[in-house]
Amino acid sequence: MLKWEEDSKKVFVDLLKTETNLVKVKFEAADKKDETEGHKLFKKEIEMFVKKIKKEHKAENDRSDRIESCSNDNMFNNLLELIENKEEHEKMPVRKFFNNTFNTLLNDAIFALMKKQEKSKSNAIFTM
């Protein structure tokens, strides 16, 4: 059985620090009795860097999914699906429909317009 030299350990850890394409690294001692304190520390260090790499991959995937979900095509397809699947929202109350689609934006705009109309002396604002 070959044991890891300190130089080899350092080079491998440096590789894990810079190379982010690795996803899985398995480190096992040949025998449990051969597992020294240095081996245990080296194994923990490897696991820590691999976990960090996996976390970066997951964050990158989440970011790309978020960007894709914000694309015009994806939003259009979701709205089209909502319109075509009438069974899901056929008996939905109007207020709930507006809350699900526009949230309170439309309601706030109408409220602001009504307040402006109340304060206005002219009839010009009623035609906007």
C-alpha positions as CSV (number, residue, x, y, z in Angstrom):
1,M,0.0,0.0,0.0
2,L,1.2,3.4,-0.9
3,K,0.8,6.2,1.6
4,W,0.2,9.8,0.7
5,E,3.3,12.0,1.0
6,E,3.0,15.5,2.4
7,D,3.9,17.0,-1.0
8,S,1.3,14.9,-2.7
9,K,-1.4,15.9,-0.2
10,K,-0.5,19.6,-0.7
11,V,-0.7,19.3,-4.5
12,F,-4.0,17.4,-4.3
13,V,-5.5,20.0,-2.0
14,D,-4.3,22.8,-4.2
15,L,-6.0,21.0,-7.1
16,L,-9.3,20.9,-5.2
17,K,-8.9,24.6,-4.4
18,T,-8.6,25.6,-8.1
19,E,-10.4,22.9,-10.0
20,T,-14.2,23.1,-9.8
21,N,-15.1,20.4,-12.2
22,L,-14.7,17.6,-9.7
23,V,-17.9,16.5,-8.1
24,K,-17.0,13.4,-6.2
25,V,-13.8,12.3,-4.5
26,K,-13.6,9.1,-2.5
27,F,-10.8,8.7,0.0
28,E,-10.4,5.5,2.0
29,A,-7.5,4.1,4.0
30,A,-6.5,0.6,2.9
31,D,-6.9,-0.6,6.4
32,K,-8.6,1.0,9.4
33,K,-5.4,0.4,11.5
34,D,-3.4,2.3,8.9
35,E,-5.6,5.3,9.3
36,T,-3.5,7.8,11.2
37,E,-4.4,11.3,12.5
38,G,-2.8,12.8,9.4
39,H,-5.0,10.6,7.2
40,K,-8.1,11.7,9.1
41,L,-7.3,15.3,8.7
42,F,-6.5,14.9,5.0
43,K,-9.8,13.1,4.5
44,K,-11.7,15.9,6.3
45,E,-9.9,18.5,4.2
46,I,-10.9,16.7,1.0
47,E,-14.5,16.4,2.1
48,M,-14.6,20.1,3.0
49,F,-13.4,21.2,-0.4
50,V,-15.7,18.7,-2.2
51,K,-18.6,20.0,-0.3
52,K,-17.7,23.5,-1.2
53,I,-17.4,22.6,-4.9
54,K,-20.9,20.9,-4.7
55,K,-22.3,24.0,-3.1
56,E,-20.9,26.2,-5.8
57,H,-22.4,23.9,-8.5
58,K,-25.8,24.0,-6.8
59,A,-25.7,27.8,-6.5
60,E,-24.7,28.0,-10.2
61,N,-27.6,25.7,-11.2
62,D,-30.1,27.6,-9.1
63,R,-28.9,30.9,-10.6
64,S,-29.3,29.5,-14.2
65,D,-32.7,28.1,-13.3
66,R,-33.7,31.5,-11.9
67,I,-32.5,33.3,-15.1
68,E,-34.3,30.8,-17.3
69,S,-37.5,31.3,-15.3
70,C,-37.3,35.1,-15.8
71,S,-37.0,34.8,-19.6
72,N,-39.9,36.1,-21.7
73,D,-40.5,32.8,-23.4
74,N,-40.8,30.9,-20.1
75,M,-43.1,33.6,-18.6
76,F,-45.3,33.6,-21.7
77,N,-45.5,29.8,-21.7
78,N,-46.5,29.8,-18.0
79,L,-49.2,32.4,-18.6
80,L,-50.4,30.5,-21.7
81,E,-50.6,27.3,-19.6
82,L,-52.7,29.2,-17.0
83,I,-55.1,30.4,-19.6
84,E,-55.4,27.0,-21.3
85,N,-55.9,25.0,-18.1
86,K,-59.3,26.5,-17.2
87,E,-60.1,23.7,-14.8
88,E,-57.7,25.0,-12.3
89,H,-59.1,28.5,-12.1
90,E,-62.6,28.2,-13.5
91,K,-64.3,29.0,-10.3
92,M,-61.7,31.3,-8.8
93,P,-63.0,34.6,-7.4
94,V,-62.0,37.7,-9.3
95,R,-60.1,39.2,-6.4
96,K,-58.1,36.0,-5.9
97,F,-57.3,35.9,-9.7
98,F,-56.0,39.5,-9.5
99,N,-54.0,38.8,-6.4
100,N,-52.4,35.8,-8.1
101,T,-51.6,37.6,-11.3
102,F,-51.1,41.3,-10.5
103,N,-50.8,41.0,-6.7
104,T,-51.8,44.4,-5.3
105,L,-50.4,46.5,-8.1
106,L,-53.7,47.0,-9.9
107,N,-55.6,47.6,-6.6
108,D,-53.0,50.2,-5.5
109,A,-53.1,52.0,-8.8
110,I,-56.9,52.2,-8.7
111,F,-56.9,53.5,-5.1
112,A,-54.2,56.1,-6.0
113,L,-56.3,57.3,-9.0
114,M,-59.5,57.5,-6.8
115,K,-57.6,59.6,-4.2
116,K,-56.3,61.9,-6.9
117,Q,-59.8,62.3,-8.4
118,E,-61.2,63.2,-5.0
119,K,-58.6,65.9,-4.5
120,S,-58.8,67.3,-8.1
121,K,-61.0,70.3,-8.8
122,S,-61.2,69.7,-12.6
123,N,-62.8,66.9,-14.5
124,A,-59.7,66.2,-16.6
125,I,-58.5,63.6,-14.2
126,F,-61.7,61.5,-14.6
127,T,-60.9,60.9,-18.3
128,M,-57.4,59.3,-17.7
